[in-house]
Amino acid sequence: MATRDERRGRPRAQPRSGANRPKRPLPPGERFFTPGATGLRKAVEQRSAAPMAFLFTQVPRWVVPVVMVVLLLTGFAVQNWLGGLAVLPVLAFVAWLAYLSWPSLKPGGKLMRVAMLTFLALMAAAKFGAFYGSSV
């Protein structure tokens, strides 16, 4: 027996399970690796290819930003070394992305990344107690 939607000519809704849903394609672009890269840059780009492909295709888009915001807010809220520990993954992730995108950035973009990394490093250092002077 036909359902009401089938009688109206609408296709039947597909189940929302993750197994039937196609994976997201990688973002379009001219190149994935820096042309002519050698040494450390080439090694980092090649080792980063699998995690980036995993983040772009297997993990829902909202997971990485939500995790980064939660860790950063935890770093702001917790006033001891645990706050610094929460900021370190954010610092590492931003540094990783800044390193990978550095060759294609204009000076303004490079300045913003340096400012963000400096802010995160100083925040982590402050949470670990680097700026609390000791009285002699």
N, C-alpha and C positions, 0 to 999 in steps of 0.2 A: 504494500500500500504506500502510496506517495505521501510525503510529508507536505505540510502547508507551504513551506518554502519552495519545494520542488514544483508544486502546482503553480506557483507564481513565477516560476522561471529563474529563481535564485539558486546559485550553487550551494550545496550543503557545506556548512562550516567545517573546517578541518580541525582535528584535535590539536591542542596546544602543547603537545609533548615536544621536548627538545630534540628527540631522535629524528622526527620527521621534518624538522625545520632545516632549510639549507643554511650552510655556514656563510657568514659574511665574507665577501671578497676583500682582498687587500686593497688599501686605498690606491687610487690611480696616481701615477706619477711618471716622470721621465726615467728615473733610475732609483734603485734601492740602495746601491752602494756608491760611495764617492769615487768618481773616475780617477784612475791613477794613484789611488791611495796605497801607501806602503807602510810597513812596520806596525806600530801600535794601532794606528787608525784602522788599518785593514783587519787586524786581529779582532779589535773591539767590534767593528761592524759585522764581521762574520759570526762572532760569538753572540751578538745581539739579535741576529736574524731570527733565531728560533723563539726567544722570548717575545719579540715584537710580533711575530706571526701569531703566537699563542694569544697575546693580549688583543690583537686586532680581530681574530677569528673565533676564538673559543670562549672568551670571557664576555659577558654582557657589557655594553658600553658604559653603563653607570657604575660598575664595580670599582675600577681604578680611581676615578675622581672621588667617589664616596670614601674609599679607604684612605686616600691622601688627606682629605678634609678632616676626617675623624682623627687621624694621627696628628695633624697639625693643631687641631683644637685641643687635643689631649696635651700636646706640648705646651700650648698657651695656659691651660688650666692647672696642670700639675706643677707645683713649685719646687720640685726636687729633681734628683738625677733621673727619675722615671720620665719626667717631662722631656729631658734631653734625649733619653732613649727613644721616645716616641717620635722626635723630630728627625732622628738619623735616617730612617727609611725614606722620608720625604726628601731630605737633603741628597741622599744617594740617587733617588729616582730623578730629581730635577737635574742633578749633575750629569747623569747618564744621558738624558734627553738633550741637555745643552751641548754635551760633547758630540753627540751624533748630528745635531743640526748646525753646529758651528760653521762649517764651510759655506753653507748656503745663506747665512744671516748677513744682514746689513749692519752697519755700526750701531744703530739704535737697538736692534734686537740683541746684539752682543752685550751692550751695556745693561740692558734689562736682565739678562741672564746672570751677568756678573753681580749685579745688585741683589738679585734674588738669592743667589748662592751665598753671598756675603751675609745677608740678613739671616738665612737659615743657619749658617755656621756660627754666627755670633749668638743666636738664640740658643742653640745647642750648648755652646760653650758656657753661656750664662747659667743654664739649667744645671750643668755639671759643676758650677761653682768657680769658674775661671776668673770672675771679676770681683770676687769677695776678698778683700784684702785681709791679711792677718796682721794683728798688732803684735809688735815685738816687745 
